[in-house]
Amino acid sequence: MSKAQAVAYKQGDYKSKVKPIWCPGCGDYHVLISITRALAEIGVAPEDVAVISGIGCSSRIPAYTNCYGFHGVHGRSLALAAGLKVARPDLTVLITSGDGDGFSIGGNHFLHACRRNVDMTYIVMDNRVYGMTKGQPSPTTEPDWDSALSPGGTGLRPFHPLVIALASGANFVARTFSGDPNGTARVLVEAIRHPGFSFVEILSPCVTFRPDEKEWKNMVHTAPVEPTDDAARAARRIMTDDGFNLGVLYRGHRAPYQPEIGTASVDVADLEEAFLL
Amino acid sequence: MSSSKRNDAGNPRQSVSIAIVGSGGTGALTAGAMLLEAAGRVGLYGLMTRSVGPQIRGGEAAALLRFSAQPLACMGDSYDLLIAIDWRNADRFAAEIALTKDSVVIGDPRGGDMPEMVPESGARTAEIAMKALAKDIPGGRQNMIALGVAVGLLGLPEADLFAVIEKQLGKKGDEAVTASKAAIEVGLAEAAKLDHAVPLSVPSANAEKPERWMITGNEAAGMGAIRGGIRFAAAYPITPATEILEWLAPALTKVGGVLVQAEDELASINMVIGASFGGKPSLTATSGPGLALMIESLGLATAAEIPIVVVDVMRGGPSTGIPTKSEQSDLNIAIHGCHGDAPHLVLAPLSVGDCLFTTQWAAHLAEAMQAPAVVLSDQFLGQTRALIERPADVAFIAQRAAVTEAVNDYRRYALTAEAVSPMAIPGVAGGQYTADGLTHDEAGTPSSAAGHHEAQLDKRRDKIETFTYGDHWADIEGEGEVAVLTWGSLTGPAREAVARLAEDGIKARLVALRLIAPLQVEQLATALAGCKRVLVVEQTHSGQFYRYLRSMCDLPDEVRAFHRAGPLQIRPSEIDAQIREWRS
């Protein structure tokens, strides 16, 4: 169903008229811009793109695009997207999620999506907080971050999504900052084009519940080294960096999981032979 | 369809029930399966159900079989013949193998202690040293001796059994075939020494042999899915549903479809929702614990109007319950499990063979109404292997009202006369929309407005409630002022009970629901018109079906609920007795 490549798409062709519900200053506005910019750069027809999500601020993105979208239940977007992509390999499939939806309730699917390596792009807007439920700690929140639900902090160590992705078999791993929409768009173009499961963690500040994250713009920096295809090396770098190292960090060569859906080789009636005595 | 008549040895019976038991690894189930296939070759009807413990190796195993020249809907009341390869762990299934003084019980003198139930029943007993006899045959196995004994006592032709042996063991080589045949010959010779025959009325050898299928309900559900147009499945293993998925995995590939193994049931249902969103009719299969995990997403499929089929092969519950044994106790969660008002379809196959039709019909209905359909099979239907006539071809196939050409001003959830809105499939220009579990307007845009909420709730209710389901909503048989009202796999025992009553001149109706939700209230009232007494029969501890009926419709004045938990399936004689007792 791919369209003639002659059509030149503009960024606006990928935006819907639905007004976002996000707070003024939310990092996710810039992520929406980056996604539409990347799709225009790639030039895939909007109707050939599906944007799949779960629940949370970041999961609202599908309706703000002019692509096919699915805003499903909390934490299950990767599974829904995998079913779609396996059934419809002709589509470009993006998943938009957040640190709660993606790493807490959806944690198991994250591991298995990396492992399964279906050719799709997982975009996680990490703001280290549950924003839609008004400020609770997520799996990436600092242990001493105070909140009504966990007074004095959780005391729990935040985990490293990028390292988990590498250990689980993701084929492309990158970190970007929402405040740099051009840089993010460039990485997304590469992620979408890279075969297999691509994981892009976007540091996207929650200005309402984590105003301290406004400082991120002064903390981020471009990764000082080239991407590697050695997962162990990439993991070591990520484990030891300051968490604000941006860029493509890992490019793998694993073949994507895509069971062949051929044409029927037998009539349905032929399957009955096995039951006939 | 009558009961096993307690005739003297020598007179053929209408049906014969046989149990072959042994500890895990003795091959009781293999012997049972071969006996079933041999009977099928003769043109008999038959059923074989397994009773096994949760152990993979070393537990107890019982092959429970029943044969007749007439179609069989359920297991019998008691067993005519019990062959114990050994008696280890026999106490675990003693309650499931009812014996009478007319039963014949054969054991191995070195097979351990005979359980109390045998002498208590007054059954006739005999000893055959199956293990010792097998040792004298190179490569001989005791289960093949047991098989020879069974065939000998039944009076089935040896040639048909040998044909099965050659087919089943041929790939293992000539030695395996020769050893098995030799062991069977020994078993036949031992049977000839006994005066305990349980002969069955076998169709005449001259009669034209009808086409017979040998199939389990789980295989039939898979076949029905493919006949109905299902081309994508997602799978997470769970007893007793796994065989549906294992059958579908290679079968789907052959018909241009695909099966994906998921990491859990939360994933498997979301995978089928995703594939169906992409335009592929999709199915998953599970059992109670898996259905519980899927429920949130079943609500998503309802709200987003994505057709999917979920086959729930029910087992004992709650929690882990009895994974290997049957119950009908997922009825409540299947109908009422979703939060919010979430109308969807719930169906139940009425026999092993009907798993094919009902799953096929479910695929058709789900696609026609863009709604999820839950098919409530159970361990008995799913894992019983049956000899049946080839299920008829029916025209039901997945046919979705879809937008396949470029459109303008598309509204995914447009309010239409039939309440079903044409669904744009990704790839169609101008059809872009976001499927959403959030309340939405006609265009699919999220909304929390009261008007939008009510309009879409009405739409999702109306499309299901105003659909014309035709005659398949129930099987209705017989006449009279008494009715047995049941559903799903309890239809078999109920049908046999009604037939027995009819033999004695007692008129009774059978009303067996295949479409559980939406309940066809008016049609049910018509089916029960003129009835004074209704016996509601089901395999649940609390009477879930009875309570559901009571909440939904008026029933005749005198209604009795007859139900109990699994795994002891309610027997035809118990239903029969309920009706007779009520009349007197």
Interface residues (C-beta under 8 A of the other chain):
Chain A: M1 K3 S16 V18 A45 P46 E47 D48 A50 V51 I52 P62 A63 N66 C67 Y68 G69 F70 H71 G72 V73 G75 R76 S77 L78 A79 L80 A81 A82 G83 L84 K85 V86 A87 R88 D90 L91 N108 H109 L111 H112 P259 I261 G262 T263 A264 S265 V266 V268 D270 L271 E272 F275 L276 L277
Chain B: E37 G40 R41 E211 R212 W213 M214 I215 E219 M223 I226 R227 F232 A234 A251 T253 K254 V255 G256 G257 V258 V260 A262 E263 D264 L266 A267 S268 N270 M271 V272 I273 G274 A275 F277 G278 G279 K280 S282 E296 S297 L300 A304 L387 R390 A424 P426 G427 V428 A429 G430 G431 Q432 Y433 T434 A435 D436 G437 L438 G444 T445 P446
